[in-house]
Amino acid sequence: MTAAPGSILDSEPRRIHLFRPQNQLGDLLLNVPAIRSIRERYPRARITLVVGRQNAAAVLHQAWADEVRVVEPGDVLGLVRAALPKAERPDLAVYFTTVSYSKSSAFLVRASRARDRIGFDPARYGKRDHAGLTRALPYPEQTLHQSEVSGILASAVGAGPPPPPPYYVADRAIMADTPRGAVYLHPGAGKAKNRWPAERFGATARELLQRGLDVQWIEGPQDGGCVLAATRSLGRTLPVVRSEPIARLAARFANASLYVGNDTGPLHLAAATGCPSVGLYGWSDPAEWAPVGRCVRSVRAADHSLESIDPTQVLDAALPLLMEERCATA
């Protein structure tokens, strides 16, 4: 069988390796629409995802991957083992890149010895081609959402538009053990410059509580006391979900009525499950980095400063989501 019109492939691939080994959860989830479109285009191919250990749970047990290989940054032998074909070499390798270029990730692509190796031209990053690409595509000059950027690579290998969300299917058994209809607020972020002031999360929580909603905090290992600061501002304690694994967090979000958080990994995970989600943005542009999901809203001040966002703006974005039938908890 020959490849689809517009594809750069000469024949139907039977083994496909997709590379996204960097450890940014949000970036990986923004790749998922493109990954799923490749899965739909080649339903009989064996698809292997090569990902970082920190984010492996975001792709494990999802129907659109036959195998997940986990790599650890800095583990040279592990990188070699992950890259080398376990049987026949792959017919196709796709190297997903975003804002940076990783030489170790590119090495994985080269070491796969895939017949066709597709990615963006590394000249865009000021690098030479360490992946040994058989075709290097020009990175788009216009500003596109990152899921659309990845979609360019998917289209180049014959895939069509991505299927509709959700882009992460939560485990039903875990969902049965998590609350339904909760509202989750995440005042933290690994990058301090991504954090909306904690006292404004406290003010937002107060307004949601007054509407009779079950409000809970999300706290990650890199949040640096953000929940404590928000709690002090609120003046009362709320349940805190601390450092849960991705699969359990996803189950919570799939059952939730609303998620409000900074531009960080859990925001993307919540949206990917179909949870109505509101993201808060300062220096990063939601036109490029908003999560993909069924019911997503973004709030960004005109001066691109998180400090300029008022809780009323967040509530104006969030409250209508609670009323939309299509955004109701599944």
Buried (B, 14 or more C-beta within 10 A) or exposed (E): EEBBEEBBBEEBBEBBBBBBBBBBBBBBBBBBBBBBBBBBBBEEBBBBBBBBBBBBBBBBEBEBBEEBBBBBBEEEEBBEEBBEBEEEBBBBBBBBBBEEBBEBBBBBBBBBBBBBBBBBBBEBBEBEBBBBBBEBBEBEEEEBBBBBBBBBBBBBBBBBEBEEBBBBBBBEEBBEEBEBEBBBBBBBBBEEEBBBBBBBBBBBBBBBBEEEBBBBBBBBEBBBEBBBBBBEBBEEEBEEBEEBEBBBBBBBBBBBBBBBBBBBBBBBBBBBBBBBBBBBBBEBBBEBBBBBBBBBBBBBBEEEEBEEBBBEBBBEBBBEBBEEEEBEBE
